[in-house]
Structures are given as structure tokens and as C-alpha cells.
Amino acid sequence: MQQVLTVSNDVAAELAGVVDGVLDALRDHTGCTVSMRGNRVTFDGDDARVIAAAAVLAELVSLVEGGHEINSGTVDAVVGALDSSEDIRAALDDVVWRHRGTKIGPKTVSQKRYVDAIRKNTVTFGIGPAGTGKTYLAMALAVRALSEREVGRIILTRPAVEAGEKLGFLPGDLLAKVDPYLRPLYDALFDMLDADKLTAYMEKGLIEVAPLAFMRGRTFNDSFIVLDEAQNTSPEQMQMFLTRLGFGSKIVVTGDVTQIDLPRGQSSGLIEVQKILADIEGIGFVPFGHQDVVRHKLVGRIVEAYRIHTELRHALNGDGNGSGH
């Protein structure tokens, strides 16, 4: 089957001029031949594939005409939205935070569900592979909440599992030693706030970045708290962290249960908490998959290949705990 669609000159320029390769992404996702000459796009292939490709193109045209910039990742988002019968525009129109002309917001249907879940729930868990925007979006929502005075401070934390005894070989006090491990959180903050404002916030204690061990014995009121790399918490640490919740606060927990760095045989608090808290009102769980990876398209393929490999290895070993060991 062959189908030819005519698009406006503006849309044709957008389809042809993107470095990431919108047409290449269309070919990869639909499995049919896609070519463009002038403002005419031609699809060749099986009937079902051509119909699917035309539907994706129609959504892309609608997005361009609505003022959205598109790239290969937009194709991924459109395909996901069509598969789940959801409107991708609702996701792409949602702006969580703006900084220096850059808009931070969901780029996939799952990311939109995640952002909505954080807004709705007191505690939200985002669970899935690296590159799906779990931590970044949570931090953007935290910065927005602080800027709009919905909360009085932001707490960002990670379990320093990977450091272990290596900390003893690093110079400085404990905070200096764990700083490299917390550095990704600082990097994300610099993407969202000017350096002088971030420094002022941190000096005033309005933004705190610290290892999870520093959370014990504290209660956080009027705070937006983000726990990153939560797959590396023990069940006891997870319980300790969640019970730090005070009045007027919101918690977001992110992690990837396929990348656990705990000692062999140690249970992950992130795996266990899904069984314990799944049915409690005010707590939301949002899963992410390789299709939600918003980095280079190869990252999504790498994530999926490793997921399949890990599942096969656990099946052969009779190990059903889902850890990354």
C-alpha cells in the first residue's frame, strides 16, 4: 500500500530540518518506507503500517501547527499516546517550570501522569529506568512550589550506598566526601535556578541537599522532599524516610529497581514499599518504561536490551527479586 499526504510548507520544513531525524524515527516506529519530496510525504508498506504512520504524521502536523517544536523524541511520545488513546498535546502543553527561556515539562504520556500524580498526591513514587525524567521533573516541581511559596523549603536526598568505606579515602568532612555522589542533584538545580539565587537559597536553608543518613530523627513540615536512587534504600531506611513527613509537605521517591547496588541478599526498600503502600489513599505509584527515555534514542534501546537480559538471567537462576545483581 502507498499513501501520499500533503503538508504545509512550514510543517515540511520542520519535518526535514530537525537534526534528530523525525522521518528516521517515523521509519523506525512504523516499519514502513517514508520519503518526502517538497511538501509531499509518501508512505509505502503493509496496509496497517501505512495507516499507523499516517496517523502519527497527522498528530505531528497538529503539534507543529499548534506551535510545538518537534524532534525524534516527539515521535516516540506521539506513538505512545496513540497506543494508549491519550492526547499528547495535554502532556506537551504542560509547563512545570521555566528558566531562561527553557520550558521544563512532560515529554511523554507517562511523564504527564507522573506530574499529575505529584500534584495530586502527598507521596508519589516514580519507578523506572534512567533517563525517563523522574528526578528532574520532581525537582522542577519542587523549585516551582518553593518559588510560588507553596512550601517553605526543598529537601533533596540520596542513600550514599555506593560510597561505603570508600568515603574514608576521600579528603574533607562527611559532607565533602558525599558531595560527588550528590552532584547530579546540584547539576539539575543549576539547570533550574540562577547560580546566585541557588546559593542564596542554600545559605538560608531553603534548599538542602544531603545524604539519606542525615534525615534520621528529623521531621519535615512545609517541605517538598525528593528521595532519589531509592532502590538503594533498605526497607528500614525507606520506612524511616517516609515517616519524616510532616504537615504541609510533599514527598517524591524515585528509583530504578533494575539498578540496585545493595549488598547481595539485602532487600530493596523500593521493591518492598510497592507491596506495602499500594492501596493507601494519597500515595501514588507511576511506572516508567524504556519508551519514556528522553535521552538519545539509543539509550532507550540499551535500557530495554538490559531489561530483557536481566529478566532472562533471573529466570535461569530462579531469582525473582528484580535486583540489578
C-alpha positions as CSV (number, residue, x, y, z in Angstrom):
1,M,0.0,0.0,0.0
2,Q,1.2,3.5,-0.8
3,Q,-0.3,6.7,0.7
4,V,0.8,10.3,-0.1
5,L,0.0,13.1,2.3
6,T,0.5,16.8,1.5
7,V,1.6,19.0,4.4
8,S,2.1,22.8,4.6
9,N,5.5,24.3,3.7
10,D,6.1,25.2,7.4
11,V,5.4,21.6,8.5
12,A,7.6,20.2,5.7
13,A,10.4,22.4,6.8
14,E,10.0,21.2,10.4
15,L,10.0,17.6,9.4
16,A,13.0,17.9,7.2
17,G,15.1,20.3,9.2
18,V,15.4,18.5,12.5
19,V,18.8,17.1,13.2
20,D,17.5,14.3,15.4
21,G,15.6,12.9,12.3
22,V,11.8,12.9,12.6
23,L,11.4,11.0,9.4
24,D,14.0,8.4,10.6
25,A,12.1,8.0,13.8
26,L,8.9,7.5,11.8
27,R,10.5,4.8,9.8
28,D,11.8,3.0,12.9
29,H,8.5,3.1,14.7
30,T,6.1,2.2,11.9
31,G,8.3,-0.2,9.9
32,C,7.3,1.3,6.5
33,T,9.2,3.3,4.0
34,V,8.8,7.1,4.5
35,S,10.1,9.6,2.0
36,M,9.5,13.3,1.5
37,R,9.7,15.4,-1.7
38,G,8.8,19.0,-1.3
39,N,5.7,19.1,0.9
40,R,4.5,15.6,-0.1
41,V,5.2,12.7,2.3
42,T,4.9,9.2,0.9
43,F,4.4,6.0,2.9
44,D,5.0,2.6,1.5
45,G,4.4,-0.8,3.2
46,D,1.8,-3.0,4.7
47,D,-1.7,-1.5,5.0
48,A,-1.7,-1.5,8.8
49,R,1.7,0.1,9.0
50,V,0.9,2.8,6.5
51,I,-2.3,3.7,8.3
52,A,-0.4,3.9,11.6
53,A,2.3,6.0,10.1
54,A,-0.3,8.4,8.6
55,A,-1.9,8.7,12.0
56,V,1.4,9.6,13.6
57,L,2.1,12.2,10.9
58,A,-1.3,13.8,11.4
59,E,-0.5,14.2,15.1
60,L,2.9,15.7,14.3
61,V,1.3,18.1,11.9
62,S,-1.2,19.2,14.5
63,L,1.6,19.8,17.0
64,V,3.7,21.9,14.6
65,E,0.6,23.9,13.7
66,G,0.0,24.4,17.4
67,G,3.4,26.0,17.8
68,H,5.3,23.0,19.3
69,E,8.9,22.2,18.3
70,I,9.2,18.5,17.3
71,N,12.1,16.0,17.1
72,S,12.6,12.3,17.1
73,G,11.5,12.1,20.8
74,T,8.2,13.7,19.8
75,V,7.5,10.8,17.5
76,D,8.1,8.4,20.5
77,A,5.6,10.4,22.5
78,V,3.0,10.5,19.8
79,V,3.3,6.8,19.2
80,G,2.9,6.2,23.0
81,A,-0.1,8.5,23.2
82,L,-1.8,6.9,20.2
83,D,-1.2,3.4,21.7
84,S,-2.8,4.4,24.9
85,S,-5.6,6.5,23.3
86,E,-4.4,9.7,25.1
87,D,-3.9,13.2,23.8
88,I,-0.2,14.0,23.6
89,R,-0.9,17.7,23.5
90,A,-2.1,17.6,27.1
91,A,1.4,16.4,28.0
92,L,3.4,18.8,25.8
93,D,1.3,21.8,26.8
94,D,2.0,21.3,30.5
95,V,4.9,23.5,31.6
96,V,6.2,22.7,35.0
97,W,8.9,25.4,35.2
98,R,10.6,28.0,33.0
99,H,14.2,29.1,33.3
100,R,16.0,31.4,30.9
101,G,13.5,30.7,28.1
102,T,13.7,26.9,28.6
103,K,10.5,25.1,29.3
104,I,10.6,22.1,31.6
105,G,7.6,19.8,31.4
106,P,6.5,16.3,30.5
107,K,7.5,14.9,27.1
108,T,5.7,11.6,27.2
109,V,2.3,10.4,28.4
110,S,3.9,8.6,31.4
111,Q,5.7,11.8,32.4
112,K,2.4,13.6,32.2
113,R,0.8,11.0,34.5
114,Y,3.7,11.4,36.9
115,V,3.5,15.2,37.0
116,D,-0.3,15.0,37.6
117,A,0.3,12.3,40.3
118,I,2.8,14.5,42.2
119,R,0.4,17.4,42.1
120,K,-2.5,15.3,43.4
121,N,-0.8,13.0,46.0
122,T,1.1,13.7,49.2
123,V,3.5,10.9,48.4
124,T,4.4,9.8,44.9
125,F,6.7,7.0,43.7
126,G,8.3,7.3,40.2
127,I,9.8,3.9,39.3
128,G,11.6,3.1,36.1
129,P,14.9,3.3,34.1
130,A,17.4,6.1,33.9
131,G,16.7,8.9,31.5
132,T,12.9,8.9,32.0
133,G,12.9,12.3,33.8
134,K,11.7,11.0,37.2
135,T,14.1,13.1,39.3
136,Y,14.4,16.1,37.0
137,L,10.6,16.6,36.8
138,A,10.2,16.1,40.6
139,M,12.9,18.8,41.2
140,A,11.3,21.2,38.8
141,L,8.0,20.8,40.6
142,A,9.8,21.4,43.9
143,V,11.5,24.5,42.6
144,R,8.2,25.8,41.4
145,A,6.5,25.1,44.7
146,L,9.2,26.9,46.6
147,S,9.1,29.9,44.2
148,E,5.4,30.2,44.5
149,R,5.6,29.8,48.3
150,E,3.6,26.6,48.3
151,V,6.3,25.1,50.5
152,G,9.0,26.7,52.7
153,R,11.9,24.6,51.7
154,I,13.2,21.8,49.4
155,I,15.0,18.7,50.7
156,L,16.9,16.6,48.2
157,T,18.4,13.3,49.3
158,R,20.0,10.1,48.2
159,P,21.2,7.0,50.1
160,A,25.0,7.0,49.9
161,V,25.2,3.2,49.4
162,E,27.8,3.2,46.7
163,A,30.2,5.3,48.9
164,G,30.6,2.8,51.8
165,E,34.1,2.5,53.1
166,K,35.4,4.4,50.1
167,L,34.4,7.6,51.9
168,G,37.4,7.1,54.3
169,F,39.8,7.6,51.4
170,L,38.4,10.9,50.3
171,P,39.5,14.3,51.8
172,G,37.3,16.5,53.9
173,D,34.4,16.0,56.3
174,L,31.4,13.8,55.6
175,L,29.6,16.3,53.5
176,A,32.6,16.9,51.4
177,K,33.1,13.2,50.9
178,V,29.5,12.5,49.8
179,D,29.4,15.7,47.6
180,P,30.4,13.8,44.4
181,Y,27.6,11.4,44.9
182,L,25.1,14.2,45.4
183,R,26.5,16.2,42.4
184,P,23.8,15.2,39.9
185,L,21.2,16.8,42.1
186,Y,23.2,20.1,42.2
187,D,23.6,19.9,38.4
188,A,19.8,19.7,38.0
189,L,19.3,22.6,40.3
190,F,21.7,24.8,38.3
191,D,19.6,24.0,35.2
192,M,16.5,25.5,37.0
193,L,17.9,28.4,39.0
194,D,20.4,31.1,38.5
195,A,23.6,30.4,40.5
196,D,23.3,33.4,42.8
197,K,19.7,32.6,43.7
198,L,20.6,28.9,44.3
199,T,23.5,29.9,46.5
200,A,21.2,32.3,48.5
201,Y,18.5,29.6,48.9
202,M,21.1,27.1,50.2
203,E,22.7,29.5,52.5
204,K,19.3,30.3,54.0
205,G,18.5,26.6,54.3
206,L,15.6,26.9,51.9
207,I,17.2,24.2,49.7
208,E,19.1,21.3,51.4
209,V,21.0,18.6,49.6
210,A,22.1,15.8,51.9
211,P,22.6,12.0,52.2
212,L,19.7,10.0,53.5
213,A,21.6,9.3,56.8
214,F,21.1,13.0,57.7
215,M,17.3,12.5,57.6
216,R,17.1,10.3,60.7
217,G,15.4,11.9,63.7
218,R,14.1,14.9,61.7
219,T,10.5,15.9,60.8
220,F,9.9,18.0,57.7
221,N,6.9,20.4,57.8
222,D,6.1,22.7,54.9
223,S,8.6,21.0,52.7
224,F,9.0,19.4,49.2
225,I,11.2,16.3,49.7
226,V,12.7,14.3,46.9
227,L,14.4,10.9,47.6
228,D,16.5,9.9,44.6
229,E,18.1,6.4,43.8
230,A,15.6,4.9,46.3
231,Q,16.3,1.4,45.0
232,N,19.4,1.6,47.2
233,T,17.5,2.0,50.5
234,S,16.9,-0.8,52.8
235,P,13.2,-1.4,53.9
236,E,14.1,0.1,57.3
237,Q,15.6,3.2,55.6
238,M,12.5,3.6,53.5
239,Q,10.3,3.4,56.5
240,M,12.5,5.9,58.3
241,F,12.4,8.3,55.4
242,L,8.6,8.2,54.8
243,T,7.9,8.8,58.5
244,R,9.8,12.1,58.3
245,L,6.7,13.5,56.5
246,G,5.3,16.5,58.4
247,F,2.3,18.8,57.9
248,G,2.1,20.7,54.6
249,S,4.7,18.6,52.9
250,K,5.0,16.5,49.8
251,I,7.3,13.6,49.1
252,V,8.5,12.2,45.8
253,V,10.5,9.0,45.7
254,T,12.3,7.9,42.5
255,G,14.4,4.9,41.6
256,D,15.1,2.0,39.2
257,V,14.7,-1.4,40.6
258,T,16.9,-2.9,37.9
259,Q,19.9,-0.9,39.2
260,I,20.3,-2.0,42.9
261,D,23.7,-1.5,44.5
262,L,22.9,-3.0,47.9
263,P,24.9,-6.0,49.1
264,R,23.8,-9.3,47.7
265,G,20.9,-10.6,49.7
266,Q,19.8,-7.2,51.0
267,S,16.2,-6.4,50.2
268,S,15.4,-3.1,48.5
269,G,13.1,-0.7,50.3
270,L,11.7,0.5,46.9
271,I,10.6,-3.0,45.9
272,E,9.1,-3.8,49.3
273,V,7.2,-0.4,49.6
274,Q,5.2,-1.1,46.5
275,K,3.6,-4.1,48.2
276,I,3.1,-2.4,51.5
277,L,1.6,1.0,50.4
278,A,0.0,0.2,47.1
279,D,-3.6,0.7,48.3
280,I,-3.2,3.7,50.6
281,E,-5.1,6.9,49.5
282,G,-2.8,9.9,49.0
283,I,0.1,7.7,47.8
284,G,0.6,7.2,44.0
285,F,2.9,4.9,42.0
286,V,3.8,5.8,38.5
287,P,5.8,3.2,36.4
288,F,8.1,4.2,33.5
289,G,9.4,2.1,30.7
290,H,12.2,2.3,28.0
291,Q,9.7,4.1,25.8
292,D,9.8,7.1,28.2
293,V,13.6,7.6,28.0
294,V,14.0,11.1,26.7
295,R,17.8,11.0,26.1
296,H,19.4,9.8,22.8
297,K,17.2,7.2,21.2
298,L,19.9,4.6,21.7
299,V,19.6,4.9,25.4
300,G,16.0,3.6,25.3
301,R,17.2,0.6,23.2
302,I,20.1,0.0,25.6
303,V,17.7,0.1,28.6
304,E,15.3,-2.3,27.0
305,A,18.1,-4.7,26.0
306,Y,19.5,-4.8,29.5
307,R,16.0,-5.3,31.0
308,I,15.4,-8.4,28.8
309,H,18.9,-9.7,29.6
310,T,18.3,-9.3,33.4
311,E,14.9,-11.0,33.2
312,L,16.3,-13.9,31.3
313,R,19.2,-14.2,33.8
314,H,16.8,-14.2,36.8
315,A,14.6,-16.7,35.1
316,L,17.5,-19.1,34.6
317,N,18.8,-18.5,38.1
318,G,15.4,-18.8,39.7
319,D,15.9,-15.3,41.2
320,G,12.7,-13.3,41.2
321,N,13.7,-10.3,43.3
322,G,14.2,-8.0,40.3
323,S,17.5,-6.6,41.6
324,G,20.4,-5.5,39.4
325,H,22.8,-8.0,40.8
